[in-house]
Amino acid sequence: MKNTVYIIIFAIVCIFIGGVLGFNVSLLKEKQFRSDLYRKGFGQREEDRFKFLNKRLNLSEEQKAKLEKIFEDGRIEFKNLREEFVKRTKQAREDLYRKIEEILTPQQQEEFKKIKEGFKDRFNIKKNRLRRTDNL
């Protein structure tokens, strides 16, 4: 009787562990699929995306030509959006700083000017750090 209880408990534990392991394996497979899709195949570079879509969708020559045109148009549109975003962000920041300076005394304005320079220095350090890691 005692052995049967141990065998049943052992079987339940094995089934539980098998379920947990199976679940984790399925999560790993899903993670691997997403990794393959986004990093390896549908990556940051347009060439990678083109190759990925061509391989996965088995595109005809006509479709390839149309896809190249779509990517070209998209590249131009995204470039324009980035430029517009940078301009609008810069303008919003300047407006914000101007409004802050309007309420400050001359002495506070001098201190605020130093603070803004510190912001620029930190931003440039982060930007340079990102550039270094992009080249790795």
Residue frames as a rotation matrix with the C-alpha (Angstrom) as fourth column:
MET 1
0.564 0.826 0.000 0.00
0.826 -0.564 0.000 0.00
0.000 0.000 -1.000 0.00
LYS 2
0.473 -0.475 -0.742 2.77
0.161 -0.782 0.602 2.40
-0.866 -0.404 -0.293 0.98
ASN 3
-0.606 -0.747 0.273 4.65
0.364 0.045 0.930 1.71
-0.707 0.663 0.245 -2.28
THR 4
-0.133 0.637 0.759 1.52
0.987 0.012 0.163 2.35
0.095 0.771 -0.630 -4.35
VAL 5
0.799 0.394 -0.454 1.10
0.481 -0.872 0.089 5.78
-0.360 -0.289 -0.887 -2.76
TYR 6
0.024 -0.886 -0.463 4.73
-0.004 -0.463 0.886 6.64
-1.000 -0.020 -0.014 -3.55
ILE 7
-0.646 -0.231 0.728 4.32
0.659 0.313 0.684 5.44
-0.386 0.921 -0.050 -7.12
ILE 8
0.348 0.849 0.398 1.18
0.933 -0.357 -0.054 7.55
0.096 0.390 -0.916 -7.57
ILE 9
0.729 -0.152 -0.667 2.88
0.170 -0.904 0.392 10.62
-0.662 -0.400 -0.634 -6.06
PHE 10
-0.366 -0.930 0.025 5.92
0.157 -0.035 0.987 10.02
-0.917 0.366 0.159 -8.26
ALA 11
-0.387 0.305 0.870 3.70
0.917 0.227 0.328 9.71
-0.098 0.925 -0.367 -11.35
ILE 12
0.719 0.691 -0.068 1.86
0.688 -0.723 -0.062 12.94
-0.092 -0.002 -0.996 -10.50
VAL 13
0.397 -0.667 -0.630 5.16
-0.024 -0.694 0.720 14.78
-0.917 -0.271 -0.291 -9.96
CYS 14
-0.594 -0.643 0.484 6.52
0.431 0.253 0.866 13.43
-0.679 0.723 0.127 -13.28
ILE 15
0.035 0.695 0.718 3.37
0.995 -0.089 0.037 14.51
0.089 0.713 -0.695 -15.13
PHE 16
0.836 0.266 -0.480 3.55
0.383 -0.909 0.165 17.95
-0.392 -0.321 -0.862 -13.53
ILE 17
-0.008 -0.933 -0.360 7.24
-0.036 -0.360 0.932 18.38
-0.999 0.020 -0.031 -14.38
GLY 18
-0.559 -0.149 0.816 6.57
0.734 0.369 0.570 17.17
-0.386 0.918 -0.097 -17.93
GLY 19
0.476 0.818 0.324 3.78
0.879 -0.456 -0.141 19.72
0.032 0.352 -0.935 -18.31
VAL 20
0.712 -0.285 -0.642 5.97
0.057 -0.888 0.457 22.54
-0.700 -0.362 -0.615 -17.02
LEU 21
-0.382 -0.919 0.096 8.84
0.120 0.053 0.991 21.54
-0.916 0.390 0.090 -19.29
GLY 22
-0.303 0.345 0.888 6.53
0.938 0.273 0.214 21.19
-0.169 0.898 -0.406 -22.29
PHE 23
0.775 0.619 -0.123 5.05
0.607 -0.785 -0.127 24.61
-0.175 0.024 -0.984 -21.65
ASN 24
0.403 -0.712 -0.575 8.50
-0.126 -0.665 0.736 26.18
-0.907 -0.224 -0.357 -21.35
VAL 25
-0.550 -0.586 0.595 9.65
0.475 0.366 0.800 24.50
-0.686 0.723 0.077 -24.56
SER 26
0.168 0.685 0.709 6.63
0.985 -0.142 -0.096 25.90
0.035 0.715 -0.698 -26.41
LEU 27
0.873 0.099 -0.477 7.45
0.204 -0.963 0.174 29.38
-0.443 -0.250 -0.861 -25.06
LEU 28
-0.077 -0.984 -0.164 11.05
-0.031 -0.162 0.986 29.01
-0.997 0.081 -0.018 -26.18
LYS 29
-0.431 -0.019 0.902 9.92
0.832 0.378 0.405 27.95
-0.349 0.925 -0.147 -29.67
GLU 30
0.648 0.723 0.238 7.62
0.761 -0.622 -0.185 30.98
0.014 0.302 -0.953 -29.89
LYS 31
0.662 -0.484 -0.572 10.42
-0.073 -0.801 0.594 33.24
-0.746 -0.352 -0.566 -28.72
GLN 32
-0.404 -0.841 0.361 12.79
0.275 0.264 0.924 31.70
-0.872 0.472 0.125 -31.27
PHE 33
-0.012 0.491 0.871 10.21
0.996 0.080 -0.032 32.19
-0.085 0.867 -0.490 -34.05
ARG 34
0.917 0.370 -0.151 9.82
0.369 -0.929 -0.032 35.86
-0.152 -0.026 -0.988 -33.15
SER 35
0.271 -0.907 -0.324 13.56
-0.103 -0.362 0.926 36.26
-0.957 -0.217 -0.192 -32.93
ASP 36
-0.475 -0.419 0.774 13.98
0.656 0.418 0.629 34.72
-0.587 0.806 0.076 -36.38
LEU 37
0.326 0.729 0.602 11.20
0.945 -0.276 -0.178 36.83
0.037 0.626 -0.779 -37.79
TYR 38
0.973 0.211 -0.092 12.21
0.221 -0.968 0.117 40.19
-0.064 -0.134 -0.989 -36.39
ARG 39
0.488 -0.848 -0.207 15.95
-0.358 -0.411 0.839 40.02
-0.796 -0.335 -0.504 -35.93
LYS 40
-0.409 -0.728 0.550 17.21
0.175 0.528 0.831 37.61
-0.895 0.436 -0.089 -38.53
GLY 41
-0.360 0.329 0.873 14.63
0.914 0.313 0.259 37.87
-0.188 0.891 -0.413 -41.27
PHE 42
0.473 0.625 0.621 12.50
0.688 -0.702 0.183 40.94
0.551 0.340 -0.762 -40.96
GLY 43
-0.056 -0.676 -0.735 15.36
0.976 -0.192 0.103 42.95
-0.211 -0.711 0.670 -39.56
GLN 44
0.216 0.073 -0.974 16.27
0.294 -0.956 -0.007 46.57
-0.931 -0.285 -0.227 -39.53
ARG 45
-0.675 -0.556 -0.485 17.85
-0.276 -0.419 0.865 46.71
-0.685 0.717 0.129 -42.95
GLU 46
0.240 0.809 -0.537 15.63
-0.813 -0.135 -0.567 46.94
-0.531 0.572 0.625 -45.97
GLU 47
-0.261 -0.436 -0.861 17.74
-0.850 0.527 -0.010 44.35
0.458 0.729 -0.508 -47.79
ASP 48
-0.984 -0.087 0.159 17.08
-0.164 0.801 -0.575 41.85
-0.077 -0.592 -0.802 -44.98
ARG 49
-0.252 0.965 0.076 13.34
-0.338 -0.014 -0.941 42.50
-0.907 -0.263 0.329 -45.11
PHE 50
0.208 0.296 -0.932 13.32
-0.971 -0.050 -0.232 42.10
-0.115 0.954 0.277 -48.88
LYS 51
-0.621 -0.529 -0.578 15.21
-0.593 0.800 -0.095 38.80
0.512 0.284 -0.810 -48.74
PHE 52
-0.883 0.322 0.341 13.01
-0.131 0.530 -0.838 37.53
-0.450 -0.785 -0.426 -45.92
LEU 53
0.055 0.980 -0.192 9.76
-0.537 -0.133 -0.833 38.32
-0.842 0.149 0.518 -47.74
ASN 54
0.057 -0.102 -0.993 11.08
-0.982 0.175 -0.074 36.97
0.182 0.979 -0.091 -51.01
LYS 55
-0.841 -0.464 -0.280 12.11
-0.399 0.880 -0.258 33.70
0.366 -0.105 -0.925 -49.40
ARG 56
-0.807 0.535 0.250 9.01
-0.013 0.407 -0.913 33.23
-0.590 -0.740 -0.322 -47.23
LEU 57
0.130 0.951 -0.280 6.47
-0.333 -0.224 -0.916 34.32
-0.934 0.212 0.287 -49.87
ASN 58
-0.362 -0.354 0.862 8.22
0.622 0.598 0.506 32.95
-0.695 0.719 0.004 -52.98
LEU 59
0.261 0.491 -0.831 7.65
-0.132 -0.835 -0.535 36.20
-0.956 0.249 -0.152 -54.89
SER 60
0.579 -0.038 0.814 7.47
0.790 0.273 -0.549 36.39
-0.201 0.961 0.188 -58.68
GLU 61
-0.515 -0.821 0.248 9.77
0.857 -0.495 0.140 38.76
0.008 0.285 0.959 -60.58
GLU 62
-0.168 0.554 0.816 6.90
0.318 -0.753 0.577 41.20
0.933 0.356 -0.050 -61.02
GLN 63
0.825 0.491 -0.281 6.15
0.380 -0.111 0.918 41.11
0.419 -0.864 -0.278 -57.29
LYS 64
0.137 -0.871 -0.472 9.83
0.953 -0.015 0.304 41.64
-0.272 -0.491 0.828 -56.48
ALA 65
-0.616 -0.346 0.708 9.92
0.623 -0.764 0.169 44.76
0.482 0.545 0.686 -58.65
LYS 66
0.268 0.811 0.520 6.77
0.121 -0.564 0.817 46.10
0.956 -0.156 -0.250 -57.00
LEU 67
0.762 -0.032 -0.647 8.14
0.641 0.181 0.746 45.30
0.093 -0.983 0.158 -53.54
GLU 68
-0.334 -0.941 -0.049 11.36
0.942 -0.336 0.021 47.19
-0.036 -0.040 0.999 -54.31
LYS 69
-0.447 0.267 0.854 9.26
0.255 -0.877 0.407 50.23
0.858 0.399 0.324 -55.33
ILE 70
0.669 0.739 -0.083 7.20
0.241 -0.110 0.964 49.94
0.703 -0.665 -0.251 -52.14
PHE 71
0.412 -0.610 -0.677 10.37
0.892 0.117 0.436 49.86
-0.186 -0.784 0.592 -50.02
GLU 72
-0.602 -0.650 0.464 11.81
0.747 -0.664 0.040 52.83
0.282 0.371 0.885 -51.93
ASP 73
-0.042 0.685 0.727 8.63
0.074 -0.724 0.686 54.87
0.996 0.082 -0.021 -51.40
GLY 74
0.810 0.350 -0.471 8.55
0.435 0.181 0.882 53.84
0.394 -0.919 -0.005 -47.74
ARG 75
-0.058 -0.925 -0.376 12.18
0.997 -0.074 0.028 54.84
-0.054 -0.373 0.926 -47.26
ILE 76
-0.651 -0.148 0.744 11.46
0.374 -0.916 0.145 58.32
0.661 0.373 0.652 -48.63
GLU 77
0.342 0.883 0.322 8.31
0.012 -0.346 0.938 58.68
0.940 -0.317 -0.129 -46.52
PHE 78
0.705 -0.123 -0.699 10.07
0.697 0.304 0.649 57.58
0.132 -0.945 0.300 -43.32
LYS 79
-0.432 -0.901 0.044 12.96
0.890 -0.434 -0.142 59.94
0.147 -0.022 0.989 -44.03
ASN 80
-0.424 0.360 0.831 10.54
0.069 -0.902 0.426 62.83
0.903 0.238 0.357 -44.41
LEU 81
0.681 0.713 -0.164 8.71
0.170 0.064 0.983 61.84
0.712 -0.698 -0.078 -41.22
ARG 82
0.279 -0.672 -0.685 12.00
0.960 0.204 0.191 61.68
0.012 -0.711 0.703 -39.29
GLU 83
-0.689 -0.566 0.453 13.03
0.598 -0.797 -0.086 65.12
0.409 0.212 0.887 -40.54
GLU 84
-0.034 0.785 0.619 9.63
-0.106 -0.619 0.778 66.57
0.994 -0.039 0.104 -39.64
PHE 85
0.739 0.288 -0.609 9.73
0.496 0.379 0.781 64.93
0.455 -0.880 0.137 -36.21
VAL 86
-0.176 -0.895 -0.409 13.20
0.983 -0.142 -0.112 66.33
0.042 -0.422 0.906 -35.49
LYS 87
-0.678 -0.051 0.733 12.12
0.242 -0.957 0.158 69.85
0.694 0.284 0.662 -36.53
ARG 88
0.295 0.905 0.306 8.93
-0.123 -0.282 0.952 69.76
0.948 -0.318 0.028 -34.47
THR 89
0.605 -0.145 -0.783 10.69
0.744 0.453 0.491 68.31
0.283 -0.880 0.382 -31.44
LYS 90
-0.511 -0.859 -0.035 13.40
0.838 -0.488 -0.244 70.95
0.192 -0.154 0.969 -31.60
GLN 91
-0.491 0.409 0.769 10.79
-0.045 -0.894 0.446 73.72
0.870 0.185 0.457 -31.91
ALA 92
0.612 0.764 -0.205 8.76
0.126 0.162 0.979 72.34
0.781 -0.625 0.003 -28.99
ARG 93
0.247 -0.622 -0.743 11.89
0.963 0.242 0.117 72.15
0.107 -0.745 0.659 -26.83
GLU 94
-0.744 -0.544 0.387 12.85
0.536 -0.832 -0.139 75.74
0.398 0.104 0.911 -27.71
ASP 95
-0.063 0.821 0.567 9.32
-0.161 -0.569 0.806 76.94
0.985 -0.040 0.168 -26.91
LEU 96
0.695 0.294 -0.656 9.41
0.508 0.443 0.738 75.12
0.508 -0.847 0.159 -23.58
TYR 97
-0.187 -0.868 -0.459 12.77
0.982 -0.146 -0.124 76.61
0.041 -0.474 0.879 -22.64
ARG 98
-0.681 -0.022 0.732 11.63
0.222 -0.959 0.177 80.08
0.698 0.283 0.658 -23.69
LYS 99
0.371 0.907 0.197 8.52
-0.059 -0.189 0.980 79.81
0.927 -0.376 -0.017 -21.48
ILE 100
0.539 -0.261 -0.801 10.63
0.818 0.387 0.425 78.65
0.199 -0.884 0.422 -18.55
GLU 101
-0.527 -0.849 0.029 13.09
0.829 -0.522 -0.200 81.51
0.185 -0.082 0.979 -19.01
GLU 102
-0.241 0.520 0.819 10.23
0.128 -0.820 0.558 84.04
0.962 0.240 0.131 -19.05
ILE 103
0.781 0.625 -0.007 9.35
0.060 -0.064 0.996 83.29
0.622 -0.778 -0.087 -15.43
LEU 104
0.400 -0.716 -0.573 12.95
0.912 0.372 0.172 83.26
0.090 -0.591 0.802 -14.15
THR 105
0.827 -0.291 -0.481 15.03
-0.075 -0.905 0.419 86.09
-0.557 -0.310 -0.771 -12.72
PRO 106
0.665 -0.636 -0.391 18.23
-0.639 -0.215 -0.738 87.02
0.385 0.741 -0.549 -14.59
GLN 107
-0.289 -0.790 0.541 20.30
-0.944 0.331 -0.021 85.06
-0.162 -0.516 -0.841 -12.06
GLN 108
0.106 0.426 0.899 18.04
-0.248 0.886 -0.391 82.02
-0.963 -0.182 0.199 -12.45
GLN 109
0.935 0.226 -0.275 18.24
-0.299 0.079 -0.951 82.35
-0.193 0.971 0.141 -16.23
GLU 110
0.128 -0.968 -0.216 22.04
-0.943 -0.050 -0.330 82.09
0.309 0.246 -0.919 -16.04
GLU 111
-0.472 -0.259 0.843 21.76
-0.645 0.754 -0.129 78.95
-0.602 -0.604 -0.522 -13.92
PHE 112
0.521 0.745 0.416 19.14
-0.158 0.563 -0.811 77.54
-0.839 0.357 0.411 -16.29
LYS 113
0.686 -0.361 -0.632 21.50
-0.711 -0.151 -0.686 78.14
0.152 0.920 -0.360 -19.20
LYS 114
-0.433 -0.876 0.212 24.11
-0.901 0.417 -0.118 75.97
0.014 -0.242 -0.970 -17.43
ILE 115
-0.170 0.471 0.866 21.50
-0.344 0.795 -0.500 73.30
-0.924 -0.382 0.027 -16.81
LYS 116
0.834 0.504 -0.225 20.58
-0.350 0.167 -0.922 73.26
-0.427 0.848 0.315 -20.50
GLU 117
0.190 -0.855 -0.483 24.26
-0.919 0.019 -0.395 72.84
0.347 0.519 -0.781 -21.42
GLY 118
-0.579 -0.348 0.738 24.38
-0.669 0.720 -0.186 69.87
-0.466 -0.601 -0.649 -19.05
PHE 119
0.427 0.795 0.431 21.39
-0.234 0.558 -0.796 68.39
-0.874 0.239 0.424 -20.88
LYS 120
0.785 -0.154 -0.600 23.21
-0.614 -0.056 -0.788 68.78
0.088 0.986 -0.138 -24.18
ASP 121
-0.269 -0.962 0.044 26.39
-0.950 0.258 -0.173 67.21
0.155 -0.088 -0.984 -22.82
ARG 122
-0.388 0.183 0.903 24.52
-0.426 0.833 -0.352 64.19
-0.817 -0.521 -0.245 -21.46
PHE 123
0.720 0.694 0.000 22.61
-0.271 0.282 -0.920 63.81
-0.639 0.663 0.391 -24.71
ASN 124
0.506 -0.603 -0.617 25.84
-0.807 -0.080 -0.585 63.90
0.303 0.794 -0.527 -26.75
ILE 125
-0.532 -0.682 0.501 27.46
-0.816 0.570 -0.090 61.33
-0.224 -0.457 -0.861 -24.46
LYS 126
0.010 0.624 0.782 24.47
-0.188 0.769 -0.611 58.98
-0.982 -0.141 0.125 -24.88
LYS 127
0.851 0.323 -0.413 24.42
-0.428 -0.028 -0.904 59.58
-0.304 0.946 0.115 -28.63
ASN 128
0.062 -0.917 -0.393 28.12
-0.948 0.069 -0.310 58.77
0.311 0.392 -0.866 -28.94
ARG 129
-0.539 -0.208 0.816 27.70
-0.597 0.778 -0.195 55.67
-0.594 -0.592 -0.544 -26.78
LEU 130
0.464 0.790 0.401 24.90
-0.155 0.518 -0.841 54.46
-0.872 0.328 0.363 -29.05
ARG 131
0.704 -0.263 -0.659 27.02
-0.704 -0.146 -0.695 55.05
0.087 0.954 -0.288 -32.14
ARG 132
-0.389 -0.914 0.115 29.83
-0.921 0.383 -0.068 52.94
0.018 -0.132 -0.991 -30.67
THR 133
-0.413 0.259 0.873 27.53
-0.279 0.876 -0.392 50.03
-0.867 -0.406 -0.290 -29.90
ASP 134
0.697 0.678 -0.234 25.93
-0.403 0.101 -0.910 50.21
-0.593 0.728 0.343 -33.37
ASN 135
0.345 -0.656 -0.671 29.33
-0.898 -0.023 -0.440 49.47
0.273 0.754 -0.597 -34.92
LEU 136
-0.342 -0.501 0.795 29.88
-0.750 0.655 0.090 46.29
-0.566 -0.566 -0.600 -32.90
